[in-house]
Amino acid sequence: MSIQESLKITPKGDIALLEWDLVGEKVNKLSSPVMFRLKEVVEELRKSSFKAVILISRKPKIFIAGADIEEIKKITTREEFSKVLDQAHEIFNAMEDLPMITLAAINGACLGGGCEMVLTCDYRICSDSKDTKIGLPETKLGIIPGFGGCVRLPRTVGIEAALDIILNGKAVDGRKAEKIGLVDACVPAEQLEARAIKFAKEKITEGGRKRRKTFKARGMAGKIKSSFAMRPVVYMMARKQVMSATKGFYPAPLKAIDVVKKTYGYSNREKALGVEADGFVEVATTPISKNLIDLFYMMEDVKKQTGVEGKDVKSLGVKHMAVLGAGTMGGGIAQVAADRGIDVRMKDINNDALALGFRHASDIFVKYLKRKKISKYEYEDKMAHISGTLNYSGFKNVDVVVEAIVEDMNIKKKVIAETAKYCRDNAIIATNTSSLSVSEMAEAAPHPENFVGMHFFNPVDKMPLVEVIRGPKTSDAATSTIFELAKKMGKTPVVVKDGPGFLVNRLLMPYMIEAMFLLQDGMSIDVVDRYYTHKFGMPMGPFRLMDEVGLDVCIKVVKIFHKSLGDRIEVPKLIEALYNSKRLGKKNGRGFYLYDGKGKQLSVDRGIYAELKLAQPTNPLSEKECLERGIFTMINEAALALVEDRIVQSADAVDLAMIMGTGFPPFRGGLLKYADSLGSQYIAQELEIYATKCGARLKPSQPLVNLAKGNRKFH
């Protein structure tokens, strides 16, 4: 079947249905062949006698997913981008200029170029299906809407609502789309086509006039906010919010503001689209955009992976699971599972502990309820998926048990052995340990082939990464089951081999240790943290991160790593004083920073320097040294983990894990993509200099030295 069958006109009397159903594809997308076919169809419609055209998709959950990202990725020059944009504008303008009424009947995802296409229509209605999402995610890829979205969306929903969607790369559901005026009606999914035809017939009866795209604010407050006098305030606030969220590292949202500001109110469509095209080309040719698109493909690859190499391995479909330990972590795991429709049985040793787990899960769902992400009925339904027990009742029915109890090897082994007695032989037991050996723990399991690590990051509902830790006896089926379960729970899984700290904590620990050495060298806590957040792009600096993790946990893990990895992990002298200070970080309100009763960061505790037997800071080191000592020590450890120890199988896995598990700046492409941008030779040379000055812990590892000899890359 050809592209003609993918996009065809079906007559319905005076109305033409323009049906989208790309042959051989799971989704409809605006690839070059599709755009060429669309041009033909629009010309055919222009010459026809139809009085209305309805755009409709025959894919069950997709309207149009957007442009072909693979094509965007391959384009590297301004000239190539300009040519593509000019062609798209020509086609979309022709659609907008059709002599008859145009109506989009939207069911499923309508994103990016798909959203920009329906904005050319006179009217839009959508289904109330949970799969219906309409929006412009381009800024997440480091670009701006380039097929007219920056021009047409503000004229449809107003500047404020348009900037909210464009700057955040947001997609809205049907009800929200109707509320802001993005669609004219939101109707039951099963009635969409019939209602669209009825709507079109009504407009034909009314005279079939084309619609003028001019936003009209509703209510007095809306009219004031959208007035000419208030526009500068709207743009100023939008820029302020973008800078607060991105610290200026991402040029696309700022460029989008400039384009909307310049083009809103233009009467010359071609001139406005030209401004948008120039803005698109400017950001699309940056390394930032290419890195974000690479990240998009890494995420897409995870969706296709099973966690193992064998294609014939079948994972166990998980419908029922149990969580051992109903604390903050256990409650968090139960919440994300219940949110995806999995029945969860929480077990703890007393009712107070169980109540804590239930309360933690409920608190998260209540936040969703307050933000109108879920209804009261959905809240009750999701909470009904969670049950509790003080014994092992119900464990015979579970497919997976996740252990999330105290980080003590002997206690964990005892509980694992006991738990296995009450489970089916084929049930998978997974440990959520962050630092203990999965291989040693598996010794307590009667079926070590069904034992695996499933390391969530805290807070569970917000952190996307799950490390799936494979022990020496873990089976492919168990690995694949936990990998698929993580995806079902909305997480991004990365399979890692067992070893100290697995992957993320192994790389993070030298980074946090180096921050302590910077403190010993006279640097102040807030200056170092600000270098990492405002100069490099980390979501929080190393001291703030240690407070978040818990200083007691950090101290414990430093000692474990020193024991496991030897002199490569040098223990800072201040560790003992930090331990004696009883500072735990955010959880007891005192760490490197002070926190209020709700856990909100206040300021650096200036008394900590004396308490750690340090002089008041003089900040003798440069920004460059502070950043390189921290980042390069992670790269150094990553070289060992990847090349020598094979903790993971690819540089992509390292990059994805560090972005999803630590918030490593996505615009830099990941830890090893960033290393490649600097060159292994430069990194090894700098580490040699720092090692001479600061100690052997910073000496470049042998795998990094080997790469540096030919200035080879990790990727």
N, C-alpha and C positions, 0 to 999 in steps of 0.2 A: 504493500500500500504506500502511496506517495504522500507528500506534504499537503496535497490538495484535500485528502480525506481528513487531515488533522485540523483543518480550519475551513469550514464550509457553510454555505448559506442554505437554510431550510425555510421555504415559504410557508407562511401561516396566514393566507389571505393578504391583507394590506401590510402585514407585519412580516419582517424577515428575522429568523433566528440565526445569529452568527454563532455557530457552535464550535467550541474549542475542545479538542481531544487529541493531543499529540500521540501519534501512533508509535508504539514501542517505548514510550516514556511513562514513568510513574507520575510526573508532574507536567503541567503546561509551563513553558518558559519562552521568553522572547529572544531566541537565538537568531542568528543572521538569516537562516532559511525561513524561519517563521515570520520574521519581519518582512522579508521579500514577499512571502505569500500574503501577509496582511495588506501590503500595498496593493496587490492585485485585487483582493477582495473589496477593499475600500473603493477602488476605482469602479469595480463592478456594481457596487451599491450606489455610487454617485450617479451612474447612468440608468439605474433602475427606477421603477415607478412605486416602490414601496413607500409607505407613509411613516413607518417606524422601524427601527432596528433594535433588537434585543441581543446583547452579548451574554452568552451563557456557557458554562463549562460542563462537560460530561464526565469529568473526573470526580469521584465521590467526595474528596476532602480538599480539593485544590481548585481554585479559580485560575489565577496565574501567579506562579511563585516569584516572578521577576525576570530580570535579564539573565543571560547565560554568564555566570561568574567565571567560567573557564575562559571565555572569550575576553573578558575584561582583564583577567590575569595575564594573558599573552600579549596584550597591547602595552607598549612601553613608551611610545613617542606622543607628543602633543598632536602631531599631524594626524596620526591614526585615530586618536580619540575624537578629534574634531570632525573627522569624516563620518564616524559612527554616529555621533550626536546629530550632525546635520541631517543624516538619512532618517534617524528616528523622529526628529522634529518635523520633517517633511510629511512622514506618514501620520503621525499623531495630529498634526494641524489639518491634514486632509480629512481625518476622521471627525475632528471637531467641526469642520466646515461642511459636512454632509448636509444636503438640503432637508432631510427628514429628521424626525425626532430620534435620538439615540438614548438607549437605556441599558445600564449594566445590571444584570441579575446575579448577585455575588453569593456563592456558597463555598466555604473553605478559605484557604489562604489566598489573599490578594495583596501581594507585597511588591515593593520596589517598583519596577517598570509596570507591573500589573496594576498597581494603585494609580500610577501616573497615567496609564491608559484610560482607566475608568473616569478619571478626572476630566477627560476630554468629552465625556458623555453629558447630555443634557440632564439626565436623571440617573439615580442609582438606588436600588433597593437591595437588601441583603437578607440572608437567613439568620435565624437565632441559634443556629448550630454552634456548639462549643468550638468547632473547627474553623469557624469564620473569624478571621483576623485581617484587618485592613490597615496598612501602614507603610512607612518608608524606613527600612532598616539600614540605608546606605551608610550613614555615619559610622556604624559599627564596622564597616569595611574600609574606613578611612576616606570615603568619597562623599559627595553630596548627591541628592536626586538630580539626574541630568537629563531626564526625558520630559521635563516640564513641571516636576513636582514642586520645586521652590517657587514657581510662578503661579501655578493653578491652585495649589492647596490653600494658600492664604486667602485667595479670592473666594474659596468655597466655605471655609470654616472660620476665617478670621486669622489675624496675625498670631495672637496668643496661642490658640489651639494648634495652629500649624507649626509654630516653633516648638511646642511641646512634643509633637510627633517627630519632626525632622531632627531636632537636636539630640533627642534621646534614642533615636532609631526605633521608635515605638510602633507597636501595632495595637489597635483597639478592637474590642469585640463588637458584635452587631448593635447591642443596646447603646453602648458608648458612641458608636459611629452615628447612630440616629440622634442622640442627644446633642452632639456638637454640630450636626448638620452635614456630616460627611456623606450620609445616605438619607434618602427621603422617607424610607420606611424600613422597619425590621420585622420580618414575617416568619411564621413557622417554616422550617426547611422543606417539609413535604408539600407546601403550598407555593413555593417560590416561583416556579415557572408559570403557574396559573395566575398568580397575583401580578406577575410582571406583564403578562399578556393583557390582563384586565386594566392595569395601570396605563399601558400604552394605548389601548383602545379609548380610554377616557380622555387622554391627551389629544388623540386624533379628533375625537368628537368636539373637544374644546377649540379646535382650529389648527392643531398640530404646529403651533409656533415654537421656534427654537428658544432656548432659555438663555437669558443674559446672566453671565457668571459674575455676580456682585454680592459680596457678603453683606448681610444685614444683621446687625447685632440684635439680640433679644433682651428686653428689660432695660431699665435705666442704668444699672451698674454696667451691663454689657456695652451699652452705647457710649458711656463715659470712657471705659477702658479702650474701646476701639476708635475713639475720636482721634482726629489729626493731632491735637495737642498732646495726647497721651502716648502717641507712638514712640517718641524718643525714650520715654520711661520704660516701655515694654522692651525695646531693644537693649537698653542699658541693663535692665534686670536679667534679661536672657544671657547677655555676655557675662555678667557677674556670676550667674549660676554655672555657666560653662567653665569659667576660670576656676571656680571653687572645686568643681568636680574633676577637671582634667589638668589643672595648673598650667594650661597652655601647651601641653605636650601633643594634643591632637588638633591639627589645623582645620579639619573638615567642619566641625560644628561652628567654629568662628567664621569660616568662609560662608557657610549657609546663612548665618545672620546677615552678613554683608550683602549677599545676593537678594535675600528677601527684602531687606531695608531699601536697597537700590531699585528693585523692580516693582515693588508694591505700588499700584496706582498708575503704572505705565499703560498707556493706551496702545502703544505699538508692541504687538505680540512678538514679532520677530526680534525686535531690539531687546526685549526682556529675556527671551530665550537665549539670545546671544550672550548676555551677561551671565546667565546661569551656566552656559556651556564653557565660558572662559573660566569660571570658578571651578567647575568640575575638572577640567583639564589640569588646572593648577594643583589640585590636591591628589588627583589620580596618579600623577607621575612621581609622587614622593615615595621613598622607601617605607614610610609609615603605612601607606595604603597597601603596598605589596606584602608587608609583614602581617597586617590584619587579615588580608585575603588568604595568606598561607595558614594562619590560625583557623580561619573558617574551614579550610580543607582538612586540617588535622582533626577538627571536631566532626566533620562529615565522615572521615575515615573510621572514627570510633564507632559510629552508628552501624557501619558495615562489618566491623570486626566481631569476633566471638571470644577473644581472649586467648585462643590457642591456634596453632597452625593447621591442625587437621580439620578439613571442611566437613567431615562426616561425624564429628563429635556433637552429641545432642545434650543440651543443657536441661536440667530439671526445671520444669515450669514451677515457679514459686508462687503459691497462693496463700500459704500459711507460714508464718515464721515466729520465732520467739527471741526475746532479748533478755539476757541475764544481766541484772543490774539496772535499776530504774532511776538512776540519778539524772543529772543534766544530759550526759551523753546518751544514756539509754533511752530517756524520754525523747531526745532529739531524733534518734534512729527510729523509734516507734512512730514519731510524727511524720517523717518523710515517707515511711512505708505505708502508713494509713492514708496519707494524702494521695497515694497512687492505688488505693483499693486493696491493699494487702492486709489480711488479718494478722494482728500482732499480739502475742501473749508475753507480757512483761512479768519477770519473776524477780523478787527480792526477798530479803530475810525478815522484813517487818512492814506493817501497813504504812508507817510514816514514809518509808523509802518509796513504796509504791505510789503514795499520794504525790510525792515530789515529781515522779515521772509523769503521772497523769497531768499534774498542774503545768509542767513544762510544755508538754504537747498541746494542752488546751490553750495556753498563753499564745503560742504561735498561731494557732487557728483563729483565736480571737482577734489577733492583729489583722489577719486576712479578712475577717468579718467586718471589722471597722473600716478597712480600706475598700470594702465592697467587692473584694475578689471572690468571695463565696457568700452564699445565702445562709440564713439561720438553719434551714433544713440541711444544707451541705455540711455545715459545721457539726450538727448532731450526727449526720451519717458518717462523717470521717472519724469522729471520736468513738462511734460505735464499733469501729474496726479494732480498737485497742481494748484489751482485757488484762487483768492482773491476777497473779497467784503468788502464794507463799510457798507452794510446793511445786511439783512437776506435773500437775494435772493438765491434760491437754497436749502434752509434749509428744505424744504418740502420733498426733495429727500434723506436726509441723514438718516442713520441708527443709528449713534452714534455722539454725540457732546462732545468734550473734552474741558472743560473750563480751561484756563491757563492764567488768568489775575492776577492783583495785589492781594497780600495776605491780603485782607481786607474783613471781614465777611459781612459787610453791602453792600459793592459794589458787592461782589459775589452773594449774595442773590437777589439783584435787577436785575443783569444781567441774572441769572438763570431763574427768573420768566419771564423776557422779552423774553428770547430765546425760552422758552417752547411754547409761543404763535405762533411761526413761524415753529414749528416742528410737525411731526405726533404724535398722542397720544402714539404710541408704541415706539417712538424713545427713546433711552437711553441717558441721560445726565450724564456725568462723570466729576468730579472735579479732577484737578491735584494738589490740595492743599497738602502742605507738613506738615502742623501743625494745621490747623483749623478743627473744628468738622464737619464731614460729616453728622452726624445726625441733627445738627442745620441747616446746609445748605439745607438739604432735605426739611425743612419746607417751603422753597420758591418754591419748585417744585410742580406743580399741580398733578403729578403722582409720589409720593415718592418711589413707588415700582420700578420705572425705573430710580432711581437716585443712583449713586454709586461713590466710589472714584477710580481713576486710577492714582496712584502716580508714575510718571517717575522720574528717578534720572539723575542729570546733570553731564556730557554732555549726552544727550539722545542717540546719535548714538553709544556711547561707553559703557554706563552702562547697564548691562543686566537685572537688576531687575525691575519689576513693582509690586507695592503693590496694590492689588485689595481690596478696603476697603468696607466692607459690613455694611451698616447702619441697624437699627432695622426694617425698613420697606422694605429694598431692597429685591427684588424677586430673586428666584433661577435663573430664566431666564436671568435677568439683570446681575447677578454675573457671570454666565456661559458665557454669550456673551462677557463680558469684559475680562474674563480669556482667552477665545479662541482668541479674538482679539489681546491680548498681545502676545500670541504664534505666531499668524500669522505675527506679526510685528517683529518676531525674538527675543522676550524677554522671560525671565523666570518669570512667575507670581506666587505670593504667596498671598493667601487670608487671610486677617487679619480683626479683629473686630475693629470697631471705638473706638478710645481712644486717649489721648494726645500723639502726635508723632507717632501714629500707632505702628509699631514694630521697624523698623530700627532706626529712629530718636529718639525714646524713649530710646533705648539702647545706642545710640551714644552720646546723650547729657550728661549723667553723666560722660562718658569717656572724653569728651572735657572739661567739667567743672573741672574734676580732674586734667587735664593738667594745667589749670589756677592756681589751688591750688599748684601744683608743682612749678610753676613759682613764686608764692608768697613765697614759702618755700626756695627759693634761687637757684633753678635749672635754667640752661640756656636753651634757646629754642632749639638750635641745638643739645645739648647733649641728651635731652629728645627725640627729634624726631629720632635721630640716634639709640637710644635704641630700639625704636619700629620698625624701618625699618631693621637694621642690626643685632639685637639680637633676635627679635621676629618674624619678617617676614611680617609686615604690608607694604602695598605699599607706604604709606606716614605716617609720624608721625602726632600726633594730632594738632600741631600748623600749619603745612603745610595744613592739611585737613581743618582747620578753615578758612585759607586764601582762599582756593579753594571754599568753601561754600559761603563765604562772611561774614566778621565780623559783619556787620549790621544785617544780617539774624541770625547769632548765638546769638547775644545779645538779639534780639527780642524773639527768641525761648526759651532762658534761662528764660526770664521773664514769658513767657506763661506757661512753665513747672512748674516754682515755684508757680504760681497761681493755676495750676491744681493739682499738686502733693504735694504741701505743703513743710514742712521742709526737706523732703527727698531730695529735690533739693535745696541745699544751694548756694546762689549767691555769687561768689567771690568778694572781695572788689574792685579788679582792674577793674571790669566790667564798672563802671561809668567813670573811667579815659580812658578806651579803647573806650567807646562811644564818649567821648569828643575829642578824638584824631583825629576823622574823618577818621581813617584808615578803609578801606573796604576790604582789602586783595588784591587778584590778580586783581580784576576788576578796582581798581584805582592805582595799582602799589605799594601800601604801606599797609602792614599788619604786621605780625610778621616777614615776609621776605620782601625784595625789589624785584620788577619785572621790566623787560624792557618793551618797548612799545608793544612787541608782546606777553607779558604774560609769558615770560621765567623767571624762578626763578633765582635770582642773589645770594643774601646772606642774612643772618639775619641782620635786621636793628638794629645796636647796640644802637641807640638812644632810642629805645622803652622802655628800662628798666627805664630810668630817666623819660620818658614821662608818664609811668604808676606808677610813684612815688615808684619805687623799687630800692633797692641797686644793684650794679653790682653782677651778680651771682657768687656763690662760689661752687656750686654743692655739697651740703652736704649729699645728699641722695644716697643710693646704687642703682645700676641698678635693683636689685630685687624689691626694694620698688617702684621705679618709674613704673615698668611694672605691678606689682601686683595691685597697687592702681588703675591703669587705666583699666586693663583687668577684675579684680575681681568686680569692680563696675558695669561693663556691665553684668557679670554673675549674680550678685545680682539682678539687675533690670530684667534680663531675667527670673529669678525664679518667680518673681511677675507677669510678663506679661504672662508667660506660665501656671503656676500652679494656681495662684489666680484669675487673670483677664481673662484668656483663650483668649488672643488676637489672638493666633494661637492655632492649635489643637495638634501640636507635636513638639518634640525637633528637628526633622529633618527640619521642616519648619523654625525654628529659625536659624539653621545652614546654610541652603540654602540661606535664606534672607541675613544673615550677610556676607557670602562669595560673593554673587552676588551684594549686595548693598553697601558694604564697602570695599571689597577686603580682608576681614579677611583671613589669610593665609590658602589656601586650603589644604596644606600638614598637617595642624593640625586638619583637619576634620570638622572644624566649631567651633563656640564659645562653645556650650554645649558638643560637643565631646571632646574638649580640657579640659573643666571643669571635665568631667568624668575621663580623664586620670590623673588628679591631685587628685581627690576625693573631694566630697562635704564637708567632715569633715575638711580637710586641708584648704579649701577656707574659710569656716565659721570661723575657728580659727584665720586665718590671718586677716580677716576683723574685728574681735573683737579687735585684737591688734591695728590695724590702727585706729579704731573708738576711742579707748581710747586716742590715741596720737593726732589724727587729727580732730575728731568731729563725731557727730551722723550720718552724711550723709553716713559714711562707715560702719555703723552697719549692720550685716547680717540680711536680711529680714526673716520673719517668715517661708515662704516656704523653704528657703535655710536651716534655722535652723532645720526644720523638716526632710529634706533630710539628713542632717549631723548626726542626732541622730543615724541613722543606716548606715551611710556612703553610702547611696543609690545614684543611678545615675539618670541623666536626661533621658537617653536613656533606 
